[in-house]
């Protein structure tokens, strides 16, 4: 046992996910390392010699692409998803709806997201992420235009469904671009940056929407979103380059055999070589002399389609997302993420119901202001994650003789015990006592901050431990989460009204507390689960 992590019960030359992060005198000295303050950090995975490998792109280009995805995610997930919770009152007045019916409109939107997830997974694995990126933005744009022009409930429902077809990518596949473009020691801070947009400040558009709807019309909320999504689509066409890359597997030092290190050493002497993308992990790798290919031109990078990235049959790709759930560690993490985010949506769905009746009597703009708490809490939570995530794994790796284990990422999830769970308990108690909306907003921010620690920790763990299956894992995470939301939208408002906020949120907090402690056995037995999965016939299906 090293730092509390049990080694596999049977001998394994290499467990995927475990990798050399800090060099020691016992390890090979010819692997590429970081620069500057990271000069002693071994790059995982190792970049290939091809300049079209995203790991070889200038870091500023990769960061700008990540910011572009973050911008589009904030618009699509933050603006479209929780929008109706803020503008519920004018929608109820115009379309003669109840709180439950407004929530159900969002529920159908989320159900569409979940239902389209598997197809998005197949298309992204087959054709890369760029064509799906452009297609998803287009659906979000069309659906929002339809929403702005809706005059009937049916048209409004149709707009939510079309928007849902575009949202699936931004709630799932986009997580895997961090694995495409960054090394292990860079992923924690970038995951935090992305989570700021995907969740941390996702309520910011709702705050603005409340003011716009109160001072103008709810239709103008949609038109403003149309403008900003249109800008995002233009930037995506020019700069949203493909991040998928079929790198020779010998460079994937986190997922392949230790033999690959010796293979890399042998080919270092030949500065002009071409590696086969299908190279295996044995001595029968492909190395042929020739010129290193030039990086694609800017115009070539703008092509919406760049090729086929897998030859797997369609039926196999459809099954993969379901197969990954047979891994206990993956299923645990997927459910933890889903439920931690579900409870923040519960609060979002209930804001108008809690704060529009007496004694609060808040209008649409004021209900939007209540979302200020989760904006600040989510941002600070993501900031803290970015600040401590990568230093934690570097520190733990040094204590572990330079060896990195993905389970080190799980330590960050313990922060939910400080923020998220106390915030959930207190939110229910204070809501029952009709405390100030300012206090309620702060408590909502605590819940949201806890959600960031969970999402950042578990997303980083899944990418590092099961990077080859990361697209399928995040698709299933998104699918389960959204169908949970859809199911809750049928009874959520009535449930909170019947039980009262105190009882409802005490139950939610107790459930979350119990689930948080299950991270301990996953940390202890996680490496054994990775070894079992690697040896299992199931892993060969993904």
Buried (B, 14 or more C-beta within 10 A) or exposed (E): EEBEBBBBEEEBEBBBBBBBBBBEEEBEEEBBBBEEEBEEBBBBBBBBBBEBBBBBBEEEEBBEBBBBBBBBBBBBBBBBBBBBBBBBBBBBEBBEBEBBBBBBBBBBBBBBBBBBBBBBBBBBBBBBBBBBBBBBBBBBBBBBBBBBEBEEBEBBBBBBBBBBBBBBBBBBBBBBBBBBBBBBBBBBBBBBBBBBBBBBBBBBBBBBBBBBBBEEBBBBBBBBBBEBBBEBBEBBBEBBBBBBBBBBBBBBBBBBBBBBBEBBEEBEEEEEBBBBBEBBBEEEBBBEEEEBEEBBEEEEBBEBEBEEBBEBEEEEBEBBBBBBBBBBBBBBBBBBBBBBBBBBBBBBBBBBBBBBEEEBEBBBBBBBBBBBBBBBBBBBBBBBBBEBBBEBBBBBBBEBEBBBBBBBBBBBBBBBBEBBBBBBBBBBBBBBEEBEBEBBBBBBBBBBBBBBBBBBBBBBBBBBBBBBBBBBBBBBBBBBBBBBBBBBBEEBBBEBBEBEBBEBBBEBBEBBBEBBEEBEEBBBBBBBBBBBBBEEEEBEBB
